[in-house]
Amino acid sequence: MLELRDIYKRFAPDKEVLRGIALTVAPQEIVCLLGPSGCGKSTLLRVIAGLERADRGQVLLNGADVGELPAYTRGVGLMFQDYALFPHLSVAENVAYGLRMKKLPAAQRQRRVEEMLALVNLQSYAGRAVDDLSGGEQQRVALARTLAPNPSLVLLDEPVANLDRLLREELMGELRRILKQLQMTTIFVTHDQEEAFALADRIAVMRAGRIEQVAPPAQLYRRPINTFVASFLGFDNLLPVERANPAEGVVRTPAGDFPLPVRPDRPIDDCRLLIPPDAAVLDDEQPGPTYIRFAGRVLTTTFRGSFFRLEIASMHGEQRLRFEFRTRGRDHLLEPGALIDLWLDSAQMLLVTEG
Amino acid sequence: MRRTLLALLYALPILFLLVFYVYPLLAILRVSFSVPAPEVVSQTLEMAASPSFWRVLWFTTWQATLSTVLTVLVGLPLAAIFARFDFPGKGIMAALLTIPFVMPTVVVAPAFLALIGRNGVLNTWLQASFGLTAPPLQLEQTIGLILLVHVFYNVAIVIRTVGGFWSNLSPSLGEAAAALGARPWQIFHTVTLPLLAPSILAASLLVFLFCFTSFGVVLILGGLRFATIEVEIYRQAVSYFNLPLAAFLSIVQLGVTFTVMVIYTRMQAGLSRSLRRRRRSQPRRPADLRQWLLVGGALCVTALGVLAPLAALVVRSFTLGDPGLTLIYYQALGQNLRQSAFFAPPVAAIGNSLLYAAATLAISLPLGVIAAYMLAQPRSRWAAVLDPLLLLPLGTSAVTLGFGYIVAMGPLRASPWLVPIAHSLIALPFVVRSFLPALRALDQRLRDAASMLGATPLRRWWTIDAPLLVRALLISAAFAFAISLGEFGATLLIARPDRPTMPMVIYQALSRPGLINYGQALAMSTILMAVTAFSLILIERFRLPGEEEF
């Protein structure tokens, strides 16, 4: 459907924004470009849309190179972070804009507009001015406008970033339902991993103009390819590895020795040991054969609702580690300074390349 | 006690406006209605029916309309380039565009004559290069020259208003249209133009207002062939002493200008409302050769359009009627020539002008600062009275005001104070509107923060208020100074002939025949330009970005 080959883009001699992007998107797939601000994800979106031209590389849409085509001939839909609704046009006129550009006859145009407004649940809003709408309503009008001309590919730039938390949750589900219902091929951009997990079939993590890793959400979460991806996904227990010897089956870190996780496909120098925050258990009994004992001192306890977060210093080597525990079944939290013994699941640990 | 003192202080600007603005305008009405009622009707009908009245009204209207259209046509592309591109020399271009804002008509009109008039630099050069006997450019006393100068004066208004609005349009609007299949020209006419329309209309109204009340330009460049209402008021009041007709014309003009002013104010309020919470676009470097050529062209046109006439003025004042350099016109300014029209050596006018300007500063700055403090207090009853009262003088023509003083001030008419008072009245809206934004920007939280950090009230004022306000005060002062120096319309009616100002001397010299008079006008214009340029540099130097409130 869409294939990006070796895309380069620089805005100034010392400002190279895209540095060799390669990515393939299958029909009906929802792909997320995830990365911190300034990583080039929005620029990549604009290159695909035709609003920027790549310095090098190819943009293939259904097999044809569209790299030289201006935006208005590509048939690619783009929804902006600030929605970019035309303030001088009504809701219906906004949705009809792309159809007017396609010179669709008025009757068909109106039918399509009604169809799209029904799709986003705004049937009664046709005549309203866009400035009167709430943020969530504006987002839905923008989506209807983007989808109305039936683009072959839809690009969404931070589609729910401008909404408050509750609405965001609701609209993310809605957005995925609509895109799947229309069998739309979609690329969207975000810096929020929760959004990426909730919406995407596959996630491409970007950093400084390059794609670091492309994988489905669950796989990405289970197997981040390097420490950058891992910390961007929210993992912060990344212990430096002093020595990892496959023969001994042991990883040595400042916090002590751990059983060697299975990573046969990688060289194991220059890496860190990742311990997920949910890999710890506070039980007295050993929960399973893969669990090992770990002693520490409580630094802080933070109540977060359904779970609480414990920051501890390891007994051995004073390494800071953070773990999350379910609140249920506990009537008091641990006091700072308390000494505790945890069970850590070595099966969930991971050796991650430094980088 | 403090409250009474404050009330007295606050009453000052309002009192000033009532006595020196409202009362003279009412006096004009009184002149119209001084005869018994039945005669007022018949007299008014008679004047309204006269063909000369309709001729003047018709000319005023169509030249203002045409000037506005031309100004928008020239200004719009420049506004687009200004809003969309970032390029070296942009700051200089912005500074160049403020020049017409403050240059007096008595400088600009002779400057254009010096450039493209019969004896202008361009004609001399063309004749010399191609061996022509007659000057090829015959623009003097044509409508073309008047229109050209009107464009020169007002194009900056279009660029500032529309360009400012344009750069506030979110760039994603155009990109969204492109992604929806709109070609560049379709984007312009379905998205950009409809969104810009209010700002274009607002700018047009202001330009129309200024051209409708154009005085100096038409008086100097139009000769006897062309007269706007403003020029006709002056002629009727001064040359023919037909006060009822002058009053009638003043009232007609006030009606038009106030209507336009009210619409303009309404539109301004609407504009600032529609600008809220939009993402600003970042001006970009031109991307390719075509865009660089566009930007370069705009830069050249602006620089040439603004600087060429002024440069020609300077050049001509040193070379008129002489192949080499000559200082005779400057020397003549110091002599009381026998055939000259002046009571005193023209050079004395420089002193007069500077004195009047100083007096204008002394009057308008304190009043303006008090008025700004009043307006800065939200929901104050004083502000509600003062705000519209302060806006009106902007829409009142100088000649009408001067005429009002003639009929209203009785024995005061001979007082030399009347001139700086009129200048102060004209300068007051500018003083207030350059000072007010700085005052409003003075965040109360900054003062609170200073207090919390241990500053005594006095130290707080000295370390927070003063540094932030002193720049605004300097800009206000520079505006008032420049306005007083260049004021022509009101001065011409009320200044005493034995104490002429520089603009008066220039006008009188221009209306006399002979090379020596013309040369003196050019020399005096050059001096006035230099002094005005000095205040302009002050304004540019101290301006804080994005703070005008016009």
Interface residues (C-beta under 8 A of the other chain):
Chain A: R46 A49 G50 L51 P70 A71 Y72 T73 G75 V76 G77 L78 F80 Q81 D82 A84 F86 P87 H88 Y97 G98 M101 K102 R145 T146 P149
Chain B: S170 S172 L173 E175 A176 A177 A178 A179 L180 G181 A182 R183 Q186 T190 V191 P194 L195 S274 R279
